[in-house]
């Protein structure tokens, strides 16, 4: 959102007497594999399977080895 729109929405909220509260969202830890200790994916599923996404991005060098 552009700064002008944020300011406009805050001014409208104040004018109408409504509090302008920011939206708060948190990642779904169960969906992202917290219960399994953030497991690693394979070369085939590391990007598309949400259950292994965090572990895979944290250890991408092990999933997709390369020459140094």
PAZAPA-4460 file (N, C-alpha, C; in steps of 0.05 Angstrom, whole numbers, plus 32768, in hexadecimal, padded with zeros to 4 digits):
% residues 68
    n_x    n_y    n_z   ca_x   ca_y   ca_z    c_x    c_y    c_z   seq   type   mol
   8011   7FE9   8000   8000   8000   8000   8012   8019   8000     1      X     A
   800B   802C   7FF0   801B   8044   7FEE   8016   8056   8007     2      X     A
   802A   8066   800F   8028   8077   8027   800F   8089   8026     3      X     A
   8009   8094   800E   7FF2   80A5   800C   7FD8   8097   8013     4      X     A
   7FD5   807E   800B   7FBD   806F   8011   7FBB   8068   802F     5      X     A
   7FD2   8063   803B   7FD2   805D   8058   7FC9   8076   8067     6      X     A
   7FD4   808D   8060   7FCC   80A6   806D   7FAF   80AB   8069     7      X     A
   7FA5   80A7   8050   7F89   80AC   804B   7F77   809A   805B     8      X     A
   7F7E   8080   805D   7F6E   806E   806C   7F6E   8075   808A     9      X     A
   7F85   807E   8094   7F86   8086   80B0   7F75   809F   80B5    10      X     A
   7F76   80B2   80A3   7F66   80CA   80A6   7F48   80C4   80A4    11      X     A
   7F40   80B3   8092   7F24   80AB   8090   7F1B   809C   80A9    12      X     A
   7F2C   808B   80B4   7F25   807C   80CC   7F22   808F   80E3    13      X     A
   7F33   80A3   80E6   7F31   80B7   80FB   7F18   80C8   80F8    14      X     A
   7F13   80D0   80DF   7EFC   80E1   80DA   7EE2   80D2   80DF    15      X     A
   7EE1   80B8   80D9   7EC9   80A8   80DE   7EC7   809D   80FA    16      X     A
   7EDC   80A2   810A   7EDC   8098   8125   7EE3   807B   8129    17      X     A
   7EEE   806F   8115   7EF6   8053   8116   7F14   8051   811A    18      X     A
   7F1C   803F   812C   7F39   803C   812F   7F45   802E   8117    19      X     A
   7F5C   8037   810F   7F6A   802B   80F8   7F7F   8018   8103    20      X     A
   7F78   7FFE   8104   7F8A   7FEA   810F   7F97   7FDB   80F8    21      X     A
   7FB1   7FD6   80FA   7FBE   7FC7   80E5   7FB6   7FAA   80E6    22      X     A
   7FB6   7F9D   80CF   7FB1   7F80   80CE   7FC9   7F71   80D8    23      X     A
   7FC4   7F5D   80E8   7FD9   7F4C   80F3   7FD5   7F30   80EA    24      X     A
   7FE9   7F24   80DD   7FE7   7F08   80D5   8001   7EFA   80DC    25      X     A
   7FFE   7EE1   80E3   8016   7ED1   80EA   8016   7EB8   80D8    26      X     A
   802D   7EAE   80D3   802F   7E96   80C3   8023   7E7E   80D1    27      X     A
   8018   7E6B   80C3   800C   7E53   80CF   8023   7E40   80D3    28      X     A
   802C   7E3E   80EC   8044   7E2E   80F3   803F   7E10   80EE    29      X     A
   8027   7E07   80F3   8021   7DEA   80EE   8023   7DE4   80D1    30      X     A
   8019   7DF5   80C0   801A   7DF1   80A3   8036   7DF1   8099    31      X     A
   8048   7E02   80A5   8063   7E04   809C   8076   7DF0   80A8    32      X     A
   806C   7DDD   80B8   807C   7DC7   80C2   8089   7DCA   80DD    33      X     A
   807F   7DDB   80EE   808C   7DDE   8108   808B   7DC5   8119    34      X     A
   8075   7DB6   8119   8072   7D9E   8129   8087   7D89   8120    35      X     A
   808F   7D88   8107   80A3   7D75   80FE   80BF   7D7F   80FF    36      X     A
   80C3   7D96   810C   80DE   7DA2   810E   80E7   7DAF   80F4    37      X     A
   80D5   7DB9   80E4   80DA   7DC5   80CB   80EB   7DB3   80B9    38      X     A
   80DF   7D9D   80AF   80EF   7D89   80A0   80F8   7D94   8085    39      X     A
   810D   7D87   807B   8117   7D8E   8060   8107   7D81   804A    40      X     A
   8105   7D8E   8034   80F8   7D82   801D   810C   7D75   800B    41      X     A
   8103   7D6D   7FF4   8114   7D61   7FE0   8116   7D75   7FC8    42      X     A
   8126   7D6D   7FB4   8129   7D7E   7F9D   810E   7D82   7F8F    43      X     A
   80FC   7D6E   7F92   80E2   7D6F   7F84   80CD   7D80   7F93    44      X     A
   80CF   7D81   7FAD   80B9   7D8F   7FBC   80C1   7DA6   7FCE    45      X     A
   80DA   7DAE   7FCE   80E3   7DC2   7FE1   80D5   7DDD   7FDD    46      X     A
   80CC   7DE3   7FC6   80C0   7DFE   7FC1   80A2   7DFD   7FC3    47      X     A
   8096   7DE7   7FBB   8078   7DE6   7FB9   806A   7DDB   7FD1    48      X     A
   8077   7DCB   7FE1   806B   7DBE   7FF9   806F   7DD1   8011    49      X     A
   8059   7DDB   801B   805B   7DEF   8031   8064   7DE2   804B    50      X     A
   8061   7DC8   804E   8069   7DBA   8066   8088   7DB8   8069    51      X     A
   8096   7DBC   8053   80B4   7DBB   8055   80C0   7DD6   804C    52      X     A
   80B0   7DEA   8049   80BA   7E03   803D   80CF   7E11   804F    53      X     A
   80C9   7E14   8069   80DC   7E22   807B   80F6   7E13   807E    54      X     A
   80F5   7DF9   8083   810D   7DE9   8085   811D   7DE9   806C    55      X     A
   810F   7DE8   8055   811D   7DE7   803B   812B   7E01   8035    56      X     A
   811E   7E18   803A   812A   7E31   8034   8142   7E36   8047    57      X     A
   8140   7E2B   8060   8156   7E2F   8073   816E   7E1E   806B    58      X     A
   816A   7E08   805C   8180   7DF6   8055   8181   7DF1   8037    59      X     A
   817D   7E05   8028   817C   7E03   800B   8196   7DF9   7FFF    60      X     A
   81AC   7DFF   800C   81C6   7DF5   8002   81C8   7DD7   8004    61      X     A
   81B9   7DCA   8016   81BA   7DAD   8018   81A8   7DA0   8003    62      X     A
   8192   7DAD   7FFC   817F   7DA2   7FE9   8189   7DA6   7FCC    63      X     A
   8194   7DBD   7FC6   819F   7DC3   7FAC   81BD   7DC9   7FAE    64      X     A
   81CD   7DB4   7FB0   81EA   7DB8   7FB3   81F6   7DC5   7F9A    65      X     A
   820B   7DD3   7F9E   8218   7DE1   7F87   8236   7DE1   7F8C    66      X     A
   8245   7DE8   7F78   8262   7DE9   7F79   826A   7E04   7F84    67      X     A
   827E   7E04   7F95   8288   7E1E   7FA0   82A0   7E26   7F91    68      X     A
***
